[in-house]
Amino acid sequence: MGSDSLQTFHRWRNWETLARRIPIAVIMRPGATLAPLSAKAAQRFAGEKGPRGAATRGYHPPALVILDARRNPASATEIRARGLGRHGCGVVE
């Protein structure tokens, strides 16, 4: 999930159950760089964070794995609206 979604993850129904079942990869997003530190879910599972940039393989839930790379400002909603999400990876300029 994007780090912007991590900020509201605690509002999802059964979010703690989900977090206990699968490791969660958090992809850094513009404007939400502090989410991995300040989000309620991150605080709840603070002792379970994997090292930055690591894949989720090998982590047992609950685990938050922070992935950082070049950040794309496009939202998932915008990518879907432009039809770029179905047939491959599109870059939204």
C-alpha atoms as a printed R data frame, in Angstrom:
   type eleno elety resid chain resno       x       y       z
1  ATOM     1    CA   MET     A     1   0.000   0.000   0.000
2  ATOM     2    CA   GLY     A     2   1.087   3.596  -0.426
3  ATOM     3    CA   SER     A     3   2.318   5.459   2.626
4  ATOM     4    CA   ASP     A     4  -0.634   7.831   2.164
5  ATOM     5    CA   SER     A     5  -3.010   4.857   2.620
6  ATOM     6    CA   LEU     A     6  -1.076   3.706   5.668
7  ATOM     7    CA   GLN     A     7  -2.178   6.915   7.393
8  ATOM     8    CA   THR     A     8  -5.823   5.742   7.288
9  ATOM     9    CA   PHE     A     9  -5.257   1.982   7.419
10 ATOM    10    CA   HIS     A    10  -6.438   1.899  11.044
11 ATOM    11    CA   ARG     A    11  -9.915   2.900   9.790
12 ATOM    12    CA   TRP     A    12 -10.260  -0.229   7.644
13 ATOM    13    CA   ARG     A    13 -12.565  -2.933   8.952
14 ATOM    14    CA   ASN     A    14 -10.502  -5.657  10.683
15 ATOM    15    CA   TRP     A    15  -7.214  -3.888   9.925
16 ATOM    16    CA   GLU     A    16  -5.394  -5.522  12.832
17 ATOM    17    CA   THR     A    17  -6.504  -8.992  11.691
18 ATOM    18    CA   LEU     A    18  -5.246  -8.273   8.178
19 ATOM    19    CA   ALA     A    19  -1.920  -6.999   9.500
20 ATOM    20    CA   ARG     A    20  -1.498 -10.149  11.584
21 ATOM    21    CA   ARG     A    21  -2.081 -12.388   8.542
22 ATOM    22    CA   ILE     A    22   0.230 -10.900   5.902
23 ATOM    23    CA   PRO     A    23   3.352  -8.733   5.898
24 ATOM    24    CA   ILE     A    24   2.525  -5.307   4.483
25 ATOM    25    CA   ALA     A    25   4.771  -3.509   2.026
26 ATOM    26    CA   VAL     A    26   4.462   0.273   2.314
27 ATOM    27    CA   ILE     A    27   5.579   2.223  -0.755
28 ATOM    28    CA   MET     A    28   6.637   5.772   0.012
29 ATOM    29    CA   ARG     A    29   4.404   8.421  -1.598
30 ATOM    30    CA   PRO     A    30   4.941  12.155  -2.032
31 ATOM    31    CA   GLY     A    31   3.534  14.114   0.892
32 ATOM    32    CA   ALA     A    32   3.333  11.089   3.181
33 ATOM    33    CA   THR     A    33   6.962  10.474   4.026
34 ATOM    34    CA   LEU     A    34   6.355  10.512   7.779
35 ATOM    35    CA   ALA     A    35   3.452   8.043   7.627
36 ATOM    36    CA   PRO     A    36   5.617   5.020   8.491
37 ATOM    37    CA   LEU     A    37   6.482   6.789  11.755
38 ATOM    38    CA   SER     A    38   3.226   8.550  12.621
39 ATOM    39    CA   ALA     A    39   0.443   6.247  11.360
40 ATOM    40    CA   LYS     A    40  -1.547   4.441  14.033
41 ATOM    41    CA   ALA     A    41  -0.881   1.061  12.348
42 ATOM    42    CA   ALA     A    42   2.849   1.769  12.264
43 ATOM    43    CA   GLN     A    43   2.824   2.651  15.938
44 ATOM    44    CA   ARG     A    44   0.746  -0.426  16.797
45 ATOM    45    CA   PHE     A    45   3.215  -2.766  15.089
46 ATOM    46    CA   ALA     A    46   6.365  -0.668  15.602
47 ATOM    47    CA   GLY     A    47   8.484  -3.592  16.746
48 ATOM    48    CA   GLU     A    48   7.642  -5.548  13.605
49 ATOM    49    CA   LYS     A    49   9.015  -3.226  10.901
50 ATOM    50    CA   GLY     A    50  11.487  -4.791   8.505
51 ATOM    51    CA   PRO     A    51  14.565  -2.943   7.272
52 ATOM    52    CA   ARG     A    52  13.959  -0.235   4.667
53 ATOM    53    CA   GLY     A    53  13.957  -1.550   1.119
54 ATOM    54    CA   ALA     A    54  13.632  -5.212   2.063
55 ATOM    55    CA   ALA     A    55  11.151  -7.482   0.303
56 ATOM    56    CA   THR     A    56   8.304  -8.934   2.354
57 ATOM    57    CA   ARG     A    57   9.567 -12.493   1.843
58 ATOM    58    CA   GLY     A    58  10.905 -13.894   5.073
59 ATOM    59    CA   TYR     A    59   8.931 -11.565   7.310
60 ATOM    60    CA   HIS     A    60   6.263 -13.036   9.499
61 ATOM    61    CA   PRO     A    61   3.192 -10.934  10.176
62 ATOM    62    CA   PRO     A    62   2.640  -8.516  11.630
63 ATOM    63    CA   ALA     A    63   5.361  -6.756   9.669
64 ATOM    64    CA   LEU     A    64   5.565  -3.411   7.887
65 ATOM    65    CA   VAL     A    65   8.238  -3.271   5.214
66 ATOM    66    CA   ILE     A    66   9.050   0.230   3.964
67 ATOM    67    CA   LEU     A    67   9.974   0.491   0.258
68 ATOM    68    CA   ASP     A    68  11.444   3.714  -1.055
69 ATOM    69    CA   ALA     A    69  12.263   4.643  -4.653
70 ATOM    70    CA   ARG     A    70  11.579   7.473  -7.082
71 ATOM    71    CA   ARG     A    71   8.141   8.749  -6.112
72 ATOM    72    CA   ASN     A    72   5.278   9.091  -8.574
73 ATOM    73    CA   PRO     A    73   2.758  11.791  -7.595
74 ATOM    74    CA   ALA     A    74  -0.120  10.073  -9.452
75 ATOM    75    CA   SER     A    75  -2.753   8.443  -7.287
76 ATOM    76    CA   ALA     A    76  -4.006   4.910  -7.946
77 ATOM    77    CA   THR     A    77  -7.422   6.450  -8.686
78 ATOM    78    CA   GLU     A    78  -5.871   8.687 -11.351
79 ATOM    79    CA   ILE     A    79  -3.962   5.789 -12.920
80 ATOM    80    CA   ARG     A    80  -7.140   3.673 -13.102
81 ATOM    81    CA   ALA     A    81  -9.131   6.594 -14.547
82 ATOM    82    CA   ARG     A    82  -6.615   6.967 -17.363
83 ATOM    83    CA   GLY     A    83  -6.781   3.235 -18.073
84 ATOM    84    CA   LEU     A    84  -3.109   2.695 -17.309
85 ATOM    85    CA   GLY     A    85  -3.507   0.135 -14.556
86 ATOM    86    CA   ARG     A    86  -4.981  -2.785 -16.509
87 ATOM    87    CA   HIS     A    87  -2.560  -3.511 -19.320
88 ATOM    88    CA   GLY     A    88   0.777  -2.726 -17.847
89 ATOM    89    CA   CYS     A    89   2.623  -0.121 -15.957
90 ATOM    90    CA   GLY     A    90   1.943   3.396 -17.157
91 ATOM    91    CA   VAL     A    91   3.675   6.559 -16.104
92 ATOM    92    CA   VAL     A    92   1.367   9.478 -15.484
93 ATOM    93    CA   GLU     A    93   3.068  12.777 -16.203
